[in-house]
Amino acid sequence: MFRTFFVFMATTLFISGCATQQQSLYEELGGAEKVNQIVENFVIQIETDPTILPYFEGSDIDRFVEKLSEQICALTGGGCVYSGDTMEHVHAGMNITEADFNRTVDLLIRAMDAADIPHRSQNKLLKVLAPTRKEMLYR
């Protein structure tokens, strides 16, 4: 009787432990395929925005795509390690204004919309990225 109870409890705990495991935001977004789609869409948004495009003049866009995808992966629990430069270093000398920063966030939202990312997941990603704001403005 005790053994049956023990097996039942162990099985119940095992099953409930598996059931409560939450997926990472990276998985919620759709993994590498969707993150890459978001970043590619973001580049398209930037390329068509006359206010933000000048900030990217002379940039290595392939590296930008690679490092932004890597950064999003790392920040959302995708298992990546961000190997790019610090946000302060990347944005040094750009003197990004609050208005232009906010405009860029709008472009990112459009990129996520184009990738069919649900608004709840978009908000989670924006929350994860928000702390980098202070590292970019007026540098």
C-alpha positions as CSV (number, residue, x, y, z in Angstrom):
1,M,0.0,0.0,0.0
2,F,2.8,2.5,0.9
3,R,4.7,1.6,-2.2
4,T,1.7,2.2,-4.4
5,F,1.1,5.5,-2.7
6,F,4.8,6.5,-3.2
7,V,4.8,5.5,-6.9
8,F,1.5,7.5,-7.4
9,M,3.0,10.6,-5.7
10,A,6.3,10.4,-7.5
11,T,4.5,10.0,-10.9
12,T,2.1,12.9,-10.0
13,L,5.1,15.2,-9.1
14,F,7.0,14.2,-12.2
15,I,4.0,14.8,-14.5
16,S,3.1,18.2,-12.8
17,G,6.7,19.2,-13.0
18,C,6.7,18.6,-16.7
19,A,3.4,20.3,-17.2
20,T,4.4,23.5,-15.4
21,Q,7.6,24.0,-17.3
22,Q,7.2,27.3,-19.2
23,Q,8.6,27.8,-22.6
24,S,11.1,30.6,-23.0
25,L,10.2,33.9,-24.7
26,Y,12.5,32.8,-27.5
27,E,10.3,29.7,-28.0
28,E,7.2,31.8,-27.6
29,L,8.3,34.1,-30.4
30,G,8.9,31.1,-32.7
31,G,12.6,30.4,-32.2
32,A,15.4,31.2,-34.7
33,E,13.1,31.4,-37.7
34,K,10.8,34.0,-36.3
35,V,13.6,36.0,-34.6
36,N,15.4,36.2,-37.9
37,Q,12.2,37.2,-39.6
38,I,11.7,40.0,-37.1
39,V,15.2,41.3,-37.6
40,E,15.0,41.1,-41.4
41,N,11.6,42.9,-41.3
42,F,13.2,45.5,-39.0
43,V,16.0,46.2,-41.5
44,I,13.3,46.7,-44.2
45,Q,11.5,49.2,-42.0
46,I,14.8,51.0,-41.3
47,E,15.7,51.1,-45.0
48,T,12.4,52.8,-45.8
49,D,12.5,55.4,-43.0
50,P,14.2,58.6,-43.9
51,T,14.6,59.7,-40.3
52,I,16.2,56.5,-39.0
53,L,18.1,55.3,-42.0
54,P,20.9,57.9,-41.6
55,Y,21.8,56.4,-38.3
56,F,22.8,53.2,-40.2
57,E,24.9,54.9,-42.8
58,G,28.1,53.0,-43.3
59,S,26.9,50.1,-41.1
60,D,27.6,46.5,-41.9
61,I,24.0,45.4,-42.2
62,D,24.9,41.7,-42.4
63,R,26.7,42.1,-39.0
64,F,23.8,44.1,-37.6
65,V,21.3,41.3,-38.6
66,E,23.6,38.7,-37.1
67,K,24.2,40.5,-33.8
68,L,20.7,41.7,-33.3
69,S,19.4,38.2,-33.8
70,E,22.0,36.9,-31.4
71,Q,21.2,39.5,-28.8
72,I,17.4,38.8,-29.0
73,C,18.2,35.1,-28.7
74,A,20.4,35.7,-25.7
75,L,17.9,38.0,-23.9
76,T,14.9,35.8,-24.5
77,G,16.3,32.5,-23.3
78,G,17.2,31.0,-26.6
79,G,20.6,29.8,-25.4
80,C,22.7,32.1,-27.4
81,V,25.6,34.2,-26.1
82,Y,25.7,37.7,-27.4
83,S,29.2,38.3,-28.8
84,G,28.7,41.8,-30.1
85,D,29.9,45.2,-28.9
86,T,28.2,46.9,-25.9
87,M,25.3,49.1,-26.7
88,E,27.2,52.1,-25.5
89,H,30.1,51.4,-27.9
90,V,27.8,50.7,-30.9
91,H,25.8,53.9,-30.4
92,A,28.7,56.2,-29.4
93,G,28.7,59.5,-31.3
94,M,25.2,58.9,-32.7
95,N,23.4,61.3,-30.2
96,I,20.2,59.4,-30.6
97,T,17.2,61.5,-29.4
98,E,14.2,60.2,-27.5
99,A,12.0,60.9,-30.5
100,D,14.2,58.9,-32.8
101,F,14.6,56.1,-30.3
102,N,10.8,55.9,-30.0
103,R,10.4,56.0,-33.8
104,T,12.8,53.0,-34.0
105,V,10.7,51.1,-31.4
106,D,7.7,51.8,-33.7
107,L,9.7,50.3,-36.6
108,L,10.5,47.2,-34.5
109,I,6.8,46.9,-33.6
110,R,5.9,47.0,-37.3
111,A,8.6,44.4,-38.0
112,M,7.0,42.1,-35.4
113,D,3.5,42.7,-36.8
114,A,4.8,41.7,-40.2
115,A,6.2,38.5,-38.7
116,D,2.8,37.8,-37.1
117,I,4.1,38.0,-33.6
118,P,1.2,38.2,-31.1
119,H,1.0,41.5,-29.2
120,R,1.4,39.8,-25.9
121,S,4.7,38.4,-27.1
122,Q,5.7,41.7,-28.6
123,N,5.2,43.4,-25.3
124,K,7.3,40.8,-23.5
125,L,10.2,41.3,-26.0
126,L,10.0,45.1,-25.7
127,K,10.1,44.7,-21.9
128,V,13.3,42.6,-22.3
129,L,14.9,45.1,-24.6
130,A,13.8,48.2,-22.7
131,P,16.8,48.3,-20.3
132,T,19.1,48.9,-23.3
133,R,17.4,52.2,-23.9
134,K,19.6,54.1,-21.5
135,E,22.7,52.6,-23.2
136,M,21.7,54.1,-26.6
137,L,20.3,57.6,-25.9
138,Y,22.5,60.7,-26.3
139,R,25.7,58.8,-26.7
